[in-house]
Amino acid sequence: MNLRGILAAASLFAAASGAIAQTQTLQVAGVTRNYILHAPAGLGEKPPLVFVIHGFNMTGQQEVNLTRMNAVADREKFIVVYPNALPNGSNQQSWDMSGPNDFAYLLAIIDSVDARHGIDRNKVYASGFSQGGFLSFQLGCRYADRFAAIAPVSGLLNGACAPKRPVPMIFTFGTNEGFDVNGFIESGEKWVELNGCTGSPTVARPYPAGNPNSVVTRTTHTSCMQGAEVVVQSVQGGGHEWPMNTQTKVNNSEEIWAFFKKFSLSPSTALPGKPLPAMRKSLSASYSEGAVRLRGTYGQVTVRVLDYSGKLVAAGTAVDGRFAFTDKPGGIYRVWAEMEGGPVSAGIVVP
């Protein structure tokens, strides 16, 4: 019996006895790598595959516990994998996005799981937390022909990005991550631009609408090329986390799968236009005590403030980097300043 036959027989035996939840190993670039595989009992033919990628100095098992994605997989009948990064020079688990080996490892997992379970390769999805969120973005940038959709959580789009097609994305972050929120705002906006989304998004606040205690704002762009969508979920006051508290937030694993299952790869992979350059900051802004404070402006500057749906909520003149901004609901806003050379913008958070 060949390897595929052996793996198929093992898979049938495991399915008969219940869900598979075990560590699998494979060789990539001469190194033994491993990942956690969760394959629910009763899988249908050609099940989808979801990656859940851990953050810096974390493990796949921590992602299992953190996301509780296995419970969603058991109900919806898809396979979940939790890859493990290698230790860096300081013996901390870390993803290397500067070289090819970690990307080769993740692609090899697809082949490995397909050999065991015969997955639907048009329905492979990537999610990740923190550094795993960074990596999820990069999988969308580099391997849009392998991953049908992505779901970064508390990670950023870092560097140039040239996907082969519009990649649907659901992106989640907190407004109190401990990092400059502008990076998260810009990452979402860049993906909207990459996907060629037009028109005004739909903004739900609170989300879900039936929970008045929710601190989540959900912004949805549906008018994107080739049927792609971009959903951005910002958690007011949320920290560096994978949200799971449905009293005031959302079960993010449920939200991610509800988004993923709407999309699959199609034969069309062409994306018109040219790659976006690496992101750079153009303006620094913050909010405190009823005022927007700008850094990098001098004298009097014309300012406009828009909410996250693109609606103008304030306009006037900033004097010496200060612009009064009172009586506005908490949330994320974008500040535009008319500077020499053209308008520049930055995001702010009003608590």
C-alpha atoms as one frame of an Amber mdcrd trajectory, in Angstrom:
protein
   0.000   0.000   0.000   1.365   3.461  -0.911   1.629   6.415   1.509  -1.671
   7.949   0.417  -3.394   4.609   0.945  -1.894   4.202   4.401  -2.915   7.729
   5.382  -6.408   7.249   4.000  -6.825   4.003   5.959  -5.610   5.702   9.134
  -8.013   8.549   8.527 -10.954   6.164   8.108 -10.062   4.378  11.344  -9.801
   7.641  13.257 -13.089   8.934  11.857 -14.821   5.783  13.035 -13.571   6.321
  16.574 -14.213  10.067  16.826 -12.487  13.332  16.072  -8.761  13.418  15.415
  -6.826  15.863  17.593  -3.161  15.094  17.380   0.257  16.481  16.564   1.471
  15.811  13.031   5.070  16.146  11.829   6.664  16.835   8.466  10.065  17.702
   7.047  10.577  21.156   5.529  13.989  22.436   4.386  15.690  19.643   6.325
  13.940  20.523   9.603  11.249  18.523  11.391   8.207  20.711  11.902   4.923
  19.962  13.649   1.363  21.200  13.850  -1.806  20.288  15.702  -4.556  18.792
  13.543  -8.216  18.727  14.555 -10.434  16.716  12.219 -14.024  16.340  13.480
 -15.850  13.041  13.318 -18.343  12.773  10.482 -16.448  14.910   7.985 -18.056
  15.041   4.571 -16.264  14.701   1.276 -13.698  17.444   0.616 -13.937  19.398
   3.890 -12.631  22.988   4.195  -9.363  23.703   6.006  -8.805  26.584   8.456
  -5.394  27.707   9.733  -5.234  29.303  13.195  -1.730  30.742  13.610  -0.309
  31.617  17.022   1.420  34.818  18.075   4.989  35.559  19.134   6.304  33.263
  21.881   3.082  31.280  21.854   2.208  27.758  20.715  -0.436  26.055  18.652
  -1.896  24.519  21.800  -2.384  27.968  23.285  -4.343  28.919  20.161  -6.490
  25.810  20.601  -7.384  27.001  24.099  -7.628  30.691  23.233  -9.899  30.465
  20.183 -12.015  27.379  20.918 -12.175  26.995  17.153 -12.449  23.209  17.512
 -16.006  23.544  18.799 -16.971  25.530  15.684 -15.242  22.946  13.492 -17.070
  20.067  15.177 -20.429  21.650  14.406 -19.620  22.950  10.921 -17.453  20.001
   9.834 -14.217  21.628   8.756 -10.610  20.774   9.653  -8.481  23.107  11.793
  -4.697  23.197  11.943  -2.588  25.030  14.513   0.987  25.392  13.204   3.943
  25.763  15.553   6.751  28.255  14.907  10.387  27.387  15.532  12.345  28.967
  18.414  14.411  32.013  17.520  17.882  32.812  18.875  16.343  33.708  22.243
  14.426  30.405  22.380  11.104  32.160  21.743   8.602  30.781  19.257   8.625
  33.249  16.367   7.523  33.311  12.729  10.178  34.268  10.177   8.516  36.310
   7.427  11.839  37.464   5.986  12.727  34.097   4.438  11.010  31.262   2.576
  11.023  28.397   5.083   8.011  29.258   7.233   5.910  29.927   4.156   7.039
  26.614   2.647   6.090  24.925   5.932   2.563  26.364   5.922   2.015  25.364
   2.286   3.344  21.873   3.096   0.669  21.577   5.807  -1.993  21.994   3.117
  -0.491  19.096   1.176  -0.129  17.009   4.322  -3.756  17.472   5.393  -4.980
  16.931   1.838  -3.132  13.597   1.703  -4.914  12.466   4.859  -8.380  13.871
   4.359  -8.879  14.942   0.748  -9.717  18.587   1.521 -11.388  21.094  -0.771
  -8.346  23.099  -1.871 -10.632  25.915  -3.001 -11.685  26.366   0.634  -8.455
  26.908   2.559  -8.458  29.870   4.951  -5.886  31.613   7.156  -6.482  33.277
  10.522  -3.960  34.285  13.128  -3.431  36.256  16.306  -0.795  38.960  16.896
   2.330  37.887  14.994   0.097  35.209  13.494  -2.107  38.075  12.297   0.901
  39.621  10.546   1.515  36.224   8.943  -2.136  35.874   7.890  -1.849  39.188
   6.057   1.273  37.940   4.288  -0.410  34.715   3.229  -3.101  36.840   1.584
  -0.456  39.006  -0.073   1.747  36.167  -1.342  -0.550  33.180  -1.758  -3.911
  34.522  -2.869  -4.123  31.504  -5.178  -3.978  29.123  -2.175  -6.036  30.892
   0.502  -9.657  31.805  -0.192  -9.911  34.376   2.627  -7.948  35.657   5.619
  -8.772  36.761   9.172  -5.963  38.638  10.934  -6.568  39.426  14.609  -4.473
  42.097  16.349  -1.869  42.005  13.572  -0.794  44.472  10.880  -0.250  44.556
   7.142   3.464  45.242   7.070   5.391  46.067   3.906   4.508  45.883   0.218
   1.622  43.656  -0.836   0.754  42.371  -4.323  -2.000  39.719  -4.186  -2.889
  37.902  -7.392  -6.575  38.557  -6.813  -8.879  40.390  -4.380  -8.777  38.421
  -1.108 -11.778  38.615   1.244 -10.761  39.621   4.753 -12.301  39.959   8.201
  -9.959  41.939  10.457 -10.339  42.388  14.216  -8.460  44.675  16.584  -8.900
  46.539  19.858  -8.544  50.261  20.355  -6.352  49.706  23.436  -3.891  47.135
  22.057  -0.861  48.915  23.461   0.163  49.979  19.952  -0.643  53.013  17.826
  -4.159  52.346  16.546  -3.254  54.087  13.274  -1.451  50.968  12.130  -4.618
  48.895  12.435  -6.747  51.523  10.736  -4.271  51.839   7.884  -4.045  48.054
   7.476  -7.802  47.822   7.010  -7.857  50.762   4.617  -5.007  49.347   2.536
  -6.861  46.052   2.143  -9.970  47.956   1.049  -7.797  49.641  -1.561  -6.164
  46.371  -2.634  -9.579  44.776  -3.132 -10.802  47.727  -5.178 -13.756  48.382
  -2.888 -15.904  51.364  -3.819 -18.774  53.259  -2.238 -19.525  53.773   1.428
 -19.297  50.837   3.828 -22.082  49.652   6.095 -21.340  50.447   9.738 -23.004
  48.515  12.574 -22.523  49.961  16.041 -23.056  48.248  18.339 -22.451  44.878
  16.716 -24.379  42.694  16.932 -27.310  45.091  16.875 -29.240  42.941  19.331
 -26.663  43.459  22.076 -26.778  47.041  23.416 -23.821  46.244  25.693 -21.514
  45.413  22.792 -18.445  47.629  22.329 -17.786  46.276  18.831 -18.112  48.393
  15.697 -18.334  46.356  12.482 -17.585  48.074   9.171 -18.406  46.078   6.033
 -17.266  46.825   2.488 -19.170  44.715  -0.036 -18.654  46.614  -3.315 -15.245
  45.066  -4.011 -13.747  43.450  -7.093 -14.630  39.851  -7.952 -17.160  39.592
  -5.139 -14.635  40.042  -2.345 -15.571  41.725   0.939 -13.640  43.483   3.683
 -14.986  43.471   7.236 -13.265  45.431   9.989 -14.253  44.808  13.611 -12.906
  47.347  16.112 -13.388  46.628  19.806 -13.716  49.833  21.808 -11.292  49.605
  24.729 -10.285  46.118  23.624  -6.753  44.972  24.383  -4.379  42.623  22.603
  -6.755  39.686  22.458  -8.824  37.248  20.427 -12.305  38.416  21.525 -14.577
  35.668  22.871 -16.758  37.421  25.481 -20.219  37.676  23.913 -21.588  39.815
  26.751 -19.747  42.902  25.536 -17.852  41.698  22.447 -18.189  38.794  20.007
 -17.195  35.158  19.722 -14.529  35.907  17.169 -14.115  32.301  16.084 -17.797
  32.130  15.162 -17.539  35.453  13.321 -14.498  34.297  11.378 -16.063  31.036
  10.238 -19.339  32.749   9.297 -17.239  35.014   7.055 -14.935  32.323   5.674
 -17.673  29.961   4.560 -19.041  32.541   2.116 -15.900  32.393  -0.033 -13.953
  29.945  -2.146 -11.268  30.260  -4.788 -12.444  30.732  -8.348 -10.580  30.190
 -11.622 -10.010  33.955 -11.919  -6.896  35.117 -10.099  -6.073  38.261 -12.061
  -5.921  41.529 -10.154  -5.593  44.664 -12.265  -3.369  47.485 -11.113   0.069
  47.572  -9.561   1.299  46.579  -6.098   0.894  49.034  -3.287   4.147  50.363
  -1.868   5.088  49.745   1.733   2.919  51.726   4.118   4.283  54.825   5.722
   2.874  57.219   8.266   1.911  60.626   6.996   0.520  62.298  10.127   0.421
  61.576  13.826  -2.728  62.370  15.793  -4.268  61.583  19.140  -7.324  62.528
  21.179  -7.405  63.727  24.767  -9.572  65.994  26.892 -11.924  67.134  24.142
  -9.288  67.928  21.544  -7.479  66.373  18.605  -3.737  66.866  18.928  -1.659
  66.775  15.746   2.071  66.198  15.513   3.911  67.255  12.408   1.839  70.381
  11.699   2.751  73.992  12.364   0.737  77.205  12.642  -2.857  77.066  11.368
  -4.001  73.989   9.435  -7.429  73.229   7.936  -8.787  70.021   9.440 -11.661
  67.654   8.638 -12.742  64.757  10.841 -14.695  61.810   9.391 -16.248  58.868
  11.183 -15.411  55.349  10.071 -18.259  55.313   7.525 -16.748  58.349   5.799
 -19.269  60.880   7.127 -17.929  64.360   7.912 -18.479  65.054  11.616 -16.306
  68.146  12.199 -14.282  70.713  10.283 -12.281  73.783  11.218  -8.776  75.039
  11.882  -6.117  73.462  14.066  -3.914  76.016  15.762  -0.473  74.892  16.876
  -1.496  71.260  16.519  -4.752  71.480  18.513  -8.332  71.170  17.239 -11.388
  71.153  19.524 -13.398  67.944  19.183 -16.121  67.586  21.815 -19.465  65.873
  22.327 -18.694  63.041  19.927 -19.495  59.375  20.621 -16.647  57.007  21.325
 -15.168  55.280  18.319 -12.582  55.497  15.580 -12.278  58.642  13.469 -10.013
  59.750  10.638  -8.475  63.224  10.754  -7.516  64.929   7.479  -5.161  67.895
   7.537  -4.470  70.132   4.522  -0.696  70.282   4.328   1.739  71.658   1.815
   1.907  69.014  -0.887  -1.639  67.777  -0.309  -3.935  66.343   2.363  -2.613
  63.809   4.891  -4.527  61.771   7.430  -4.302  59.769  10.631  -6.727  57.829
  12.803  -7.756  58.645  16.351  -9.730  56.818  19.004 -12.275  58.620  21.166
 -12.947  56.574  24.324
